[in-house]
Amino acid sequence: MTNDENSATRLQDACSIVLSEVGEDPMREGLRDTPERFAKTMIELTDGYRQSLDDIVGDALFRDTCSELVLVKKIEFYSLCEHHLLPFFGHAHVAYIPNGTIIGLSKIPRIVRHFSRRLQVQERLTDQIADALESLLQPKGVAVSLEGHHLCMMMRGIEVQSGEMVTSAMRGELRDNAARRAEFFGGVRG
C-alpha cells in the first residue's frame, strides 16, 4: 500500500469515527460513501504539502527589462483554517516590480493556490506568497493583499456574516516607497 493509500484509509477511518461521534450511522445510505469522499477531498484541499514551488513554476522565469509594477488582482483562493478546519476564501492581489526577471502570468495564481492548499491562517498565507515571489524573482518590490471570508467566524462563534479580513505583505520598494504602495492599492481598488 502506498503512502497516499495509507493516508486515504486513515482519513476514511477518522471520518467514520467523527460521523459516529456526532450521532450518525456511517453505514446509512446517504453516508456510506462519505468517508471515501471526505478522504479524497482532504487530500485535494491539502495538496500544497505535496507540491514543490519549483515544479509549479518550472521554466516560466524570463529575463526582461520591464521595470514597472506588474499586478494580478482578484485571484480566487480557497483554504482551510488550521484552528477549526473550516474553509476561508476570497481574493488575492499580487504585484511585483521586476528587476530583470518576470514570471509567466499563470504562475502567480498557481503560487497562491499552492500555499492556500494547506491548513492555514490568512496572515501566514499572505507572507508565504510574498516570500515565494521575492525568492523566485529577486524583484525591486513585492506586494500581496488578501481579502478573506472565514467560515469559522461566519458559521460559529460570533456568527458575523459581513466581516472580511484583509492582510497585506510588502517587500522592498512596495514597502519603503509610499508612492509605489499607493500605486499598488490604487490598482487593487481600481
Secondary structure by P-SEA (a helix, b strand, c coil): ccaaaaaaaaaaaaaaaaaaaaccccccccccaaaaaaaaaaaaaaccccccccccccccbbbbccccccccccbbbbbbcccccbbbbbbbbbbbbbcccccccaaaaaaaaaaacccccaaaaaaaaaaaaaaaccccbbbbbbbbbbccccccccccccbbbbbbcccccccccaaaaaaaaaaaac
